[in-house]
């Protein structure tokens, strides 16, 4: 016959195992790409293109962007952390599942290449993007966004081929306080003048 001590130990072990199982996080649901495609078509395509390759220079290309980054931006549009009346209106209608499905679907689409257009500024843009401006403590963009603009998944967005008008607007927003959802970018942009911003944005448009 088992002793009281052994029975008590067995009961404690069983309780611990049950508690650990109960507290284990559930596996994250996989994105539903079919739902993402349908929701993107209904909500996003008019401004961002049917495949995420926006033809409107002021609206960003979303194709091939890191899904985690897109999901975070949608969450911050919805909460108001990234102020934008138009995007907040659209994002407010989306659930967390919608955001995830959209982000993973459009991220799976292939981005179309862009091109630099201002030959007088592109060399300046390349110097800043690849090497920064040391005497003003401006870090090279390539350090976070990679030399070819591919970015780093879940941390730094893909920039390659992005419309220069959109990139310019975001850098000005970071610099002037209109966009506040990245302290790191605000600190970098604060040291750039208008000409340098245009140069970097134009160079980014031609990255591939």
C-alpha positions in Angstrom: 0.0 0.0 0.0 1.3 3.4 -1.0 2.4 5.8 1.8 0.6 9.1 2.3 3.8 11.0 1.3 4.0 9.1 -2.1 0.3 9.8 -2.8 0.7 13.4 -1.9 3.7 13.7 -4.3 1.8 12.1 -7.1 -1.1 14.5 -6.6 1.2 17.5 -6.7 3.0 16.3 -9.8 -0.4 15.8 -11.6 -1.6 19.2 -10.5 1.6 20.8 -11.8 1.3 19.1 -15.1 -2.3 20.2 -15.5 -1.4 23.8 -14.6 1.4 23.9 -17.1 -0.8 22.5 -19.9 -3.6 25.0 -19.1 -1.1 27.9 -19.2 0.7 26.9 -22.4 0.0 29.4 -25.1 -2.2 28.3 -28.0 -0.5 28.0 -31.4 -1.1 31.2 -33.4 -3.7 30.8 -36.1 -2.3 30.6 -39.6 -3.3 33.4 -41.9 -6.1 32.7 -44.4 -4.7 34.0 -47.7 -8.1 33.5 -49.5 -9.8 35.7 -46.9 -6.9 38.2 -47.1 -7.2 38.4 -50.9 -11.0 39.0 -50.6 -10.7 41.6 -47.9 -7.8 43.4 -49.7 -9.9 43.6 -52.9 -12.8 45.0 -51.0 -11.0 47.5 -48.7 -7.5 48.2 -50.0 -7.2 47.7 -53.8 -8.7 51.0 -54.9 -5.8 52.9 -53.4 -3.0 50.3 -53.3 -3.6 48.4 -56.6 -5.2 45.0 -57.1 -1.9 43.2 -56.3 -0.5 45.7 -53.8 1.5 47.6 -56.4 0.0 51.0 -56.1 0.0 53.2 -59.2 -0.6 56.3 -57.2 2.8 57.9 -56.1 1.3 59.2 -52.8 0.1 55.7 -51.8 2.6 53.1 -50.9 3.4 49.9 -52.7 2.5 47.1 -50.2 3.4 44.0 -52.3 6.2 41.9 -50.8 6.3 44.0 -47.7 7.0 42.1 -44.5 3.6 40.9 -43.1 4.5 41.6 -39.5 5.3 45.2 -40.4 2.1 45.7 -42.3 0.0 44.2 -39.5 1.7 46.5 -37.0 0.9 49.6 -39.1 -2.7 48.6 -39.5 -3.0 48.2 -35.7 -1.4 51.6 -35.2 -3.7 53.3 -37.8 -6.7 51.8 -35.9 -5.5 52.9 -32.5 -4.5 56.3 -33.7 -0.8 55.8 -32.8 -0.1 56.5 -36.5 -2.5 59.4 -37.3 -4.1 59.2 -40.7 -7.9 59.9 -40.9 -8.3 57.9 -44.2 -6.4 54.9 -43.0 -7.9 55.0 -39.5 -11.3 54.8 -41.1 -10.4 51.7 -43.1 -8.4 50.0 -40.3 -11.2 50.6 -37.8 -13.4 48.2 -39.8 -10.8 45.4 -39.6 -10.5 42.7 -37.0 -7.1 41.4 -35.9 -7.7 38.3 -38.1 -8.5 40.6 -41.1 -5.3 42.5 -40.6 -3.2 39.4 -40.4 -4.9 37.8 -43.4 -4.5 41.0 -45.5 -0.8 41.5 -44.4 0.2 38.0 -45.3 -1.7 37.9 -48.6 -0.3 41.2 -49.9 3.1 40.4 -48.6 3.1 37.3 -50.7 2.6 39.3 -53.9 5.6 40.3 -56.0 6.6 44.0 -55.9 7.1 45.7 -59.2 10.5 47.5 -59.6 10.6 51.3 -59.5 13.2 53.7 -60.8 15.1 56.8 -59.7 14.2 59.9 -61.7 16.3 62.8 -60.5 19.8 62.3 -61.9 21.0 65.4 -60.1 20.1 64.0 -56.7 20.5 60.2 -57.0 24.2 60.2 -56.3 23.6 62.2 -53.0 20.8 59.8 -52.2 23.1 56.8 -52.7 25.8 58.3 -50.5 23.3 58.9 -47.6 21.6 55.5 -48.0 24.8 53.5 -48.1 27.1 55.5 -45.9 25.1 58.1 -43.9 26.5 61.5 -43.1 29.2 60.9 -40.4 29.8 64.5 -39.4 26.1 65.0 -38.6 25.7 61.5 -37.0 23.2 60.4 -39.7 23.3 56.6 -39.9 23.3 54.8 -43.2 19.8 53.6 -44.2 21.3 50.4 -45.4 22.3 49.4 -41.9 18.6 48.7 -41.0 16.9 48.4 -44.4 19.8 46.4 -46.1 21.9 47.5 -49.1 19.2 46.4 -51.6 16.3 47.8 -49.6 14.9 44.4 -48.6 14.7 45.3 -45.0 14.6 42.9 -42.1 11.4 40.9 -41.5 9.4 42.0 -38.4 11.8 44.8 -37.6 12.6 47.1 -40.6 10.3 47.5 -43.6 11.2 46.7 -47.2 11.9 50.0 -49.1 13.1 48.7 -52.5 11.2 50.3 -55.4 8.9 52.4 -53.1 7.4 55.5 -54.6 9.6 58.5 -53.9 6.6 60.8 -53.2 5.5 58.4 -50.5 8.9 58.0 -49.0 9.5 61.7 -49.0 6.2 62.3 -47.2 7.0 59.7 -44.5 10.5 61.1 -43.8 9.1 64.7 -43.6 6.4 63.3 -41.3 9.0 61.7 -39.0 11.1 64.8 -39.0 8.3 67.3 -38.4 6.3 65.2 -35.9 3.4 64.2 -38.0 4.3 60.6 -37.8 5.3 59.4 -34.3 5.3 55.6 -34.4 9.1 55.2 -34.7 11.4 57.1 -32.4 14.4 55.7 -34.3 13.2 57.1 -37.6 12.2 60.4 -36.0 15.8 60.8 -34.8 17.3 60.0 -38.2 14.9 62.2 -40.1 15.4 65.1 -37.7 18.9 65.6 -39.1 17.9 65.6 -42.8 17.1 68.6 -44.8 14.5 68.7 -47.6 17.0 68.1 -50.4 18.6 65.2 -48.6 15.2 63.6 -48.0 14.2 64.0 -51.7 17.6 62.5 -52.7 17.3 59.4 -50.4 13.6 58.9 -51.5 14.6 59.0 -55.2 17.4 56.6 -54.7 15.2 54.2 -52.8 12.7 54.2 -55.7 15.4 52.7 -57.9 16.6 50.1 -55.5 16.2 46.4 -56.5 
